[in-house]
Amino acid sequence: MRLNTTTVTHNNKSGCRCTDDTGHLGVGLETIPRGVFTMTRQHVWTVAAVLGVLLLARPAAAGQASMLDASEASAFMGTWVIAMESPRGGDTRDQTVVIRDEGGKAAARIEGGRGGALDISDIANDGDSLVLSFERSGRGQTIPIVLTLTLDGEMINASQDIGGGRFTVSGSGKKQ
């Protein structure tokens, strides 16, 4: 019988791995059937593959259209420039909101706010209003934001709830 030995570490325990002619592994005085370490490796590869798929799928999902039919948001379609009041008062800051038809579903993009341009896929109809829900990240926090848009003739009115009710800013604008 031929015996091969190597030092192994498993679960923070060191030992000796011995392989004999029968194909069994032995660690110390215990015999472990072949395939135990292979099974662990298979689990690691499975987890790595699943995480890889999730990480690759997230950016693709970020640019997708909402579940809202474009026909339900047709009055809002176009590029709107909205002068939003500053959360601190005084100034206004222009935000560009683009509502578009993407494969029969409503899609939106907001530009000009803090954090850069952002594609929005959480879009809903609430009576005469279009509601865009999204998150902004900054200073180690993720802040939920709900932007409610309401048409008033040729103008659009906007109300932005920030941080789940911490404060609200409003503004108005027109289609470009």
DOTI-415514 format. One record per residue (C-alpha): residue number from 1; residue in one letter; chain; x, y, z. Coordinates in steps of 0.02 Angstrom, whole numbers, padded with zeros to 5 digits, always signed. Layout:
residues N
ATOM    n  res  chain    east   north      up
ATOM  NUM    A      A       X       Y       Z
...
END
This chain:
residues 176
ATOM    n  res  chain    east   north      up
ATOM    1    M      A  +00000  +00000  +00000
ATOM    2    R      A  +00063  +00171  -00048
ATOM    3    L      A  +00029  +00318  +00069
ATOM    4    N      A  +00043  +00504  +00023
ATOM    5    T      A  +00040  +00634  +00162
ATOM    6    T      A  +00016  +00823  +00158
ATOM    7    T      A  -00024  +00953  +00291
ATOM    8    V      A  -00201  +01023  +00278
ATOM    9    T      A  -00301  +01158  +00366
ATOM   10    H      A  -00490  +01146  +00374
ATOM   11    N      A  -00605  +01250  +00486
ATOM   12    N      A  -00454  +01327  +00572
ATOM   13    K      A  -00387  +01153  +00619
ATOM   14    S      A  -00225  +01084  +00552
ATOM   15    G      A  -00193  +00902  +00520
ATOM   16    C      A  -00115  +00777  +00407
ATOM   17    R      A  -00203  +00719  +00249
ATOM   18    C      A  -00160  +00545  +00196
ATOM   19    T      A  -00217  +00464  +00034
ATOM   20    D      A  -00204  +00276  +00018
ATOM   21    D      A  -00228  +00156  -00126
ATOM   22    T      A  -00415  +00138  -00090
ATOM   23    G      A  -00448  +00321  -00128
ATOM   24    H      A  -00495  +00370  +00049
ATOM   25    L      A  -00427  +00520  +00139
ATOM   26    G      A  -00373  +00508  +00319
ATOM   27    V      A  -00344  +00651  +00440
ATOM   28    G      A  -00258  +00598  +00598
ATOM   29    L      A  -00341  +00436  +00653
ATOM   30    E      A  -00507  +00469  +00563
ATOM   31    T      A  -00549  +00414  +00386
ATOM   32    I      A  -00647  +00536  +00278
ATOM   33    P      A  -00722  +00472  +00115
ATOM   34    R      A  -00659  +00552  -00044
ATOM   35    G      A  -00773  +00695  -00103
ATOM   36    V      A  -00797  +00785  +00063
ATOM   37    F      A  -00677  +00924  +00015
ATOM   38    T      A  -00743  +00925  -00164
ATOM   39    M      A  -00918  +00955  -00099
ATOM   40    T      A  -00858  +01105  +00000
ATOM   41    R      A  -00772  +01173  -00155
ATOM   42    Q      A  -00933  +01148  -00254
ATOM   43    H      A  -01028  +01251  -00127
ATOM   44    V      A  -00900  +01391  -00137
ATOM   45    W      A  -00909  +01394  -00328
ATOM   46    T      A  -01100  +01391  -00324
ATOM   47    V      A  -01107  +01539  -00204
ATOM   48    A      A  -00978  +01634  -00308
ATOM   49    A      A  -01078  +01603  -00468
ATOM   50    V      A  -01242  +01661  -00389
ATOM   51    L      A  -01161  +01820  -00320
ATOM   52    G      A  -01083  +01855  -00489
ATOM   53    V      A  -01251  +01840  -00577
ATOM   54    L      A  -01334  +01954  -00448
ATOM   55    L      A  -01198  +02086  -00463
ATOM   56    L      A  -01208  +02084  -00653
ATOM   57    A      A  -01398  +02089  -00656
ATOM   58    R      A  -01414  +02241  -00541
ATOM   59    P      A  -01345  +02372  -00663
ATOM   60    A      A  -01454  +02303  -00803
ATOM   61    A      A  -01609  +02314  -00693
ATOM   62    A      A  -01570  +02494  -00645
ATOM   63    G      A  -01603  +02557  -00822
ATOM   64    Q      A  -01762  +02458  -00853
ATOM   65    A      A  -01932  +02535  -00876
ATOM   66    S      A  -02066  +02526  -00741
ATOM   67    M      A  -02217  +02413  -00740
ATOM   68    L      A  -02330  +02563  -00775
ATOM   69    D      A  -02400  +02563  -00952
ATOM   70    A      A  -02336  +02712  -01051
ATOM   71    S      A  -02515  +02755  -01098
ATOM   72    E      A  -02552  +02793  -00915
ATOM   73    A      A  -02412  +02921  -00913
ATOM   74    S      A  -02433  +02991  -01089
ATOM   75    A      A  -02478  +03167  -01030
ATOM   76    F      A  -02311  +03175  -00937
ATOM   77    M      A  -02202  +03113  -01081
ATOM   78    G      A  -02061  +03231  -01128
ATOM   79    T      A  -01920  +03330  -01051
ATOM   80    W      A  -01966  +03444  -00907
ATOM   81    V      A  -01854  +03574  -00825
ATOM   82    I      A  -01913  +03603  -00647
ATOM   83    A      A  -01847  +03740  -00532
ATOM   84    M      A  -01845  +03653  -00362
ATOM   85    E      A  -01826  +03757  -00205
ATOM   86    S      A  -01670  +03726  -00103
ATOM   87    P      A  -01695  +03623  +00055
ATOM   88    R      A  -01612  +03767  +00150
ATOM   89    G      A  -01726  +03897  +00069
ATOM   90    G      A  -01683  +04045  -00040
ATOM   91    D      A  -01612  +03973  -00201
ATOM   92    T      A  -01688  +03859  -00330
ATOM   93    R      A  -01600  +03720  -00420
ATOM   94    D      A  -01651  +03659  -00593
ATOM   95    Q      A  -01688  +03475  -00612
ATOM   96    T      A  -01721  +03397  -00780
ATOM   97    V      A  -01847  +03255  -00778
ATOM   98    V      A  -01866  +03151  -00935
ATOM   99    I      A  -02018  +03038  -00948
ATOM  100    R      A  -02016  +02921  -01097
ATOM  101    D      A  -02098  +02767  -01173
ATOM  102    E      A  -01981  +02619  -01165
ATOM  103    G      A  -02058  +02466  -01247
ATOM  104    G      A  -02235  +02515  -01197
ATOM  105    K      A  -02186  +02550  -01016
ATOM  106    A      A  -02151  +02718  -00932
ATOM  107    A      A  -01969  +02756  -00894
ATOM  108    A      A  -01890  +02909  -00815
ATOM  109    R      A  -01722  +02993  -00790
ATOM  110    I      A  -01685  +03135  -00672
ATOM  111    E      A  -01535  +03250  -00695
ATOM  112    G      A  -01468  +03402  -00606
ATOM  113    G      A  -01492  +03348  -00427
ATOM  114    R      A  -01356  +03301  -00307
ATOM  115    G      A  -01281  +03133  -00348
ATOM  116    G      A  -01289  +03148  -00537
ATOM  117    A      A  -01409  +03076  -00665
ATOM  118    L      A  -01519  +02933  -00611
ATOM  119    D      A  -01632  +02813  -00706
ATOM  120    I      A  -01796  +02782  -00615
ATOM  121    S      A  -01899  +02624  -00639
ATOM  122    D      A  -02016  +02640  -00488
ATOM  123    I      A  -02154  +02743  -00570
ATOM  124    A      A  -02337  +02743  -00521
ATOM  125    N      A  -02496  +02836  -00564
ATOM  126    D      A  -02589  +02915  -00418
ATOM  127    G      A  -02746  +02998  -00481
ATOM  128    D      A  -02689  +03148  -00585
ATOM  129    S      A  -02509  +03132  -00523
ATOM  130    L      A  -02359  +03033  -00579
ATOM  131    V      A  -02254  +02969  -00433
ATOM  132    L      A  -02068  +02930  -00454
ATOM  133    S      A  -01984  +02839  -00310
ATOM  134    F      A  -01795  +02821  -00299
ATOM  135    E      A  -01647  +02828  -00180
ATOM  136    R      A  -01495  +02940  -00168
ATOM  137    S      A  -01336  +02892  -00079
ATOM  138    G      A  -01223  +03013  +00012
ATOM  139    R      A  -01120  +03027  +00168
ATOM  140    G      A  -01136  +02842  +00200
ATOM  141    Q      A  -01326  +02843  +00195
ATOM  142    T      A  -01460  +02794  +00071
ATOM  143    I      A  -01604  +02917  +00071
ATOM  144    P      A  -01774  +02872  -00003
ATOM  145    I      A  -01852  +03008  -00112
ATOM  146    V      A  -02027  +03018  -00183
ATOM  147    L      A  -02054  +03146  -00322
ATOM  148    T      A  -02238  +03182  -00360
ATOM  149    L      A  -02274  +03269  -00525
ATOM  150    T      A  -02441  +03353  -00565
ATOM  151    L      A  -02487  +03441  -00727
ATOM  152    D      A  -02562  +03615  -00723
ATOM  153    G      A  -02597  +03665  -00903
ATOM  154    E      A  -02429  +03690  -00989
ATOM  155    M      A  -02338  +03686  -00822
ATOM  156    I      A  -02287  +03545  -00707
ATOM  157    N      A  -02286  +03555  -00517
ATOM  158    A      A  -02169  +03448  -00416
ATOM  159    S      A  -02164  +03398  -00234
ATOM  160    Q      A  -02015  +03300  -00171
ATOM  161    D      A  -02027  +03204  -00007
ATOM  162    I      A  -01851  +03171  +00057
ATOM  163    G      A  -01799  +03045  +00187
ATOM  164    G      A  -01971  +02974  +00222
ATOM  165    G      A  -02044  +03140  +00278
ATOM  166    R      A  -01890  +03226  +00351
ATOM  167    F      A  -01927  +03371  +00237
ATOM  168    T      A  -02016  +03416  +00076
ATOM  169    V      A  -01964  +03533  -00063
ATOM  170    S      A  -02071  +03592  -00207
ATOM  171    G      A  -02052  +03674  -00375
ATOM  172    S      A  -02128  +03701  -00545
ATOM  173    G      A  -02071  +03701  -00723
ATOM  174    K      A  -02115  +03677  -00904
ATOM  175    K      A  -02085  +03561  -01048
ATOM  176    Q      A  -01933  +03593  -01156
END
